C-alpha cells in the first residue's frame, strides 16, 4: 500500500482528464494524469538525490500546487514529510529541522531566503533546498535546486514504494506545554483511513465538486481537505492564504461547492458577503465544514442562513489525523461536534484515568484508526499520552450516550493552558521561551485573553531586567520578527515579579491573571 497510490494513481487511471487541482492564483489546471506525472517526476528527483524510505523531507510552503506534488512524491518514495508553518521564523525552524533531521527542504523562495538560508550553518542534516517560485540564495548557491528544473529534467514514470500500513508518512510538529514542539508521526495507514472516511462518510463529495479551504496544508486539516478531495476524484482549488474576498471570488469564478475552515474564517466570510453580496455568485456553493475551535451556536446558524448551505462540525487533532467526531450532514446539532466517526471510540475519564458516567465532565480520550504512531524521539511522551490505543486529548468535555462508538460529544474547555486564536493553537510556554530571549526581558508570562473576533488572543506580562526600559510596540514587533506572527502577543503589560499573583511556592497563578482579564473584558463589553 501507499497513500499516493490511493489518492492520485488510481484516479490518474480512472479519470485522467478530470481536474485534480485548480491553481487559484494563476488559473492553471492540473488534470489527474498531469498531476500524477509531476508527482512521478519529483519522486524520481528525490530518489536521484538519495532520498529513501524513512528519510525526512521538510515542506515550508503556502497552499500551492507544488506543496501537493511534493507531499505525494515524498510518500511515493517512502520518505516522511515534515510540513511546518510558513509563518515560522529562524529559531522555530532551526529546532524543527534539527529535531527531525530533515535532509531536504522544499521552500518558498522569499521565506527561505529570509528564514532558512541565514541559519543553514546551524542545520547539519540539511543537504539540499528545493526552491519553489524562484531560486533562493540568488541562484548561485550550489546546494539550492530549482523546483521546475527538477520537474522538467526527470522522467514521468515511477512505481510507488509498497509500504506497510504502520510505516511513517508525515511528521507534524505540535507545540507542547513544556515549551518545545513535539513531532507527531502519522502513518500511511492512519492518514489513508482518515482520508477515505472523510471522503465517503463525513464530507459528501463527487468528481463534480470543487473544494476550497482556508486552512493551511501544513496542518493536519490537509487530511480533511486535500487528501479526501483527491481520493474522491474531486478538484482542489488552491488558496495560498485565506482572505474572505479572495475566497468568495474563487467560489464565484470556479463554481466552488465546498468550503472548509475555522469559525473565525466563517465569521470573516459572512462579514464580507453581507457587505458585498452583489459581487459574488455563490449558487454553486452547497457544503460547509468547520473545525479548529468550538463553533458558537449563533455563528453556526448564521453560516447556514447566509449561505444557504449544509454544515458539518468536526472534532479532531494532529494526534488523531483529523476527524474523531462529526455532526451528520443535514442533521446538524448546534453546540456539539457530533458523534464518534466510523471506527472511532470516545470516553471521558477523571484525573486517575477512571471512566466517568454520561454527563460528567472530565478529560476526553479517543481511540481509532487515525491515532499517531508515536511522538518523534520521545518515548516518555508517547507512553504518557497514548495508552492501550487511547489518546489523552487534554480537552475537557462530557458525552451523551453510553456506547463509546455512539455517543454525542460536548467540549467544555481545555485542560492545559493552550489558547486558540482564530483557529491557531498557541501554547503560552513556547511563546514565553522565545520572549525570554529578548535582551531586555527578565521574565515573560503569557495567557489567552478574550477577543470578540479571534475568540482569544495572546497577552504577555513582561518583567524587564533591572535598568531596562521598553515599550509595548517594541516587544510586539520583536516577537513578530522571531516567531510566527499568530503566536506573537497582541497585548503587552509591563509588571514586576512582586505584582504577579503566585502560589505559596512562587509559581505564577495564570488562572488568576486570566480571571482578572476576563472581568476587565466583561466590564468593557457591558459599557458599550
Secondary structure by P-SEA (a helix, b strand, c coil): ccccccccaaaaaacccccccccccccccccaaaaaaaaaaaaaaaaaacccccbbbbbbccccaaaaaaaaaaaaabbbbbcccccccaaaaaaaaaaaccccccccaaaaacccccccccccccccccccccccccccccccccaaaaaaaccccccccccccccccbbbbbbccccbbbbbbbcaaaaaaaaaaaacccccccccbbbbbcccccccccccccaaaaaacbbbbccccccaaaaaaaaaaacccbbbbcaaaaaaaaaaaaacccccccccccbbbbccccccaaaaaaaaaaccbbbbbbbcccccccccbbbccccccccccccccccbbbbcccccccccccccccbbbbbcccccccccccaaaaaacccccccccccccccccccccbbbbbbccccccccccccbbbbaaaaaaaaaacccccbbbbbbbbbccccbbbbbbbbbcccccccaaaaaaaaaacccccccccbbbbbcccccccccccccaaaaaaaaaaaaaaaaaaac
